[in-house]
């Protein structure tokens, strides 16, 4: 699972906006991200969330500073 897929999965499961640190923690706990096979998880996760939030039809939106939510349909 890549970084954005993991973040979207966590946001779906939690059903509310979350700070990226919470998204990261949950993704690591549930095994969506693996620190042994994926390098620089923090950096890549933040980059993936920021890039997806900037896309007009990206899967997430920035709800607040460091906080992301699923885009409403």
Secondary structure, DSSP 4 states (H G I P E B T S, - for coil): --HHHHHHHHHHHH-S-EEHHHHHHHHHHTTSS-TTTSS-HHHHHHHHHHHHHHSTT-SEEEEETTEEEEPP-
